[in-house]
């Protein structure tokens, strides 16, 4: 897959609809889910499923310094772990791709081992090695996310158009120019696939990691809320996680990938 290919021309006189069918379907599903939530909240007790008003009020409490700090702590855990897993995973993928002597170790032994190793096991090991702190959470998250970066970057390196790269080398001897204008654009989709997957999975794992091995973060708050039957806080944390993942996709990953693709198409 090459990001340098020109976009197909659109027939004149036809305009794309302002709102796609997929957007309408997603909006309709969201509205239906919200209405079902309101209806069920009227039937069951509040300690089981609280109403939207109570959950929104509890979400507002997270903007206070004490709870807001816990939310930012979890966000920092996720961002640091995602970045660390991507850097280490990309390095291992490049080493396996360019040094054949390491390919068997990375592809046949290391990657399947990391992919099969349970995330909760990394957490318990980190607790034994480092104690209950933020480093334990970051370490467990990084080791859990590492296979996603290795597999995606390795797939991107293996599926590159070799004829296209050979053509680029025949047109210029500058390795930096060839790497920047040919190699990077073809690898960009796989980079964003690794980042998207890692960021989404990290939010699924961070609650468990902070619940058992952390002394701060929303997982720590979630444990306190569970003991006190504070269902509003549990729902508020769930909504915050959904909000973070959605905003990261719509405001960070998708626009950034679009800008990079447009930049390389324009060169």
Secondary structure, DSSP 8 states (H G I E B T S, - for coil): --TTS------TT----SS-HHHHHHHHHHHHHHHHHHHHHHHS-TTTS--HHHHHHHHHHTTSHHHHHHHHHHHHHHHHHHHHHHHHHHHHHHHHHH-HHHHHIIIIIIHHHHHHS-HHHHHHHHHHHH-SSHHHHHHHHHHHHHHHHHHHHHHHHHTS-HHHHHHHHHH---HHHHIIIIIHHHHHHHHHHHHHHHHHHHHHHHHHHHHHH-SSSHHHHHHHHHHTT-HHHHHHHHHHHHHHHHHHIIIIIHHHHHHHHHHHHH-
